[in-house]
């Protein structure tokens, strides 16, 4: 289980975005890596990926309100 309290207030975790969109976390990760999901970004440093999804951009792109 992911501890959402560690996610900055203006961001969504990959698992939160997946839940809201009704898809798997892997779909979110791949979409961000490939640039097909426009509500965030994926950055690769060495062999580690970091995913950044802001609530504002997620709401703007998907039309889904995040509380």
Secondary structure, 3 states (H helix, E strand, C coil): CCCHHHCCCCEECHHHHHHHHCCCHHHHHHHHHHCCCCCEEEEEECCEEEEEEEHHHHHHHHCCCCC
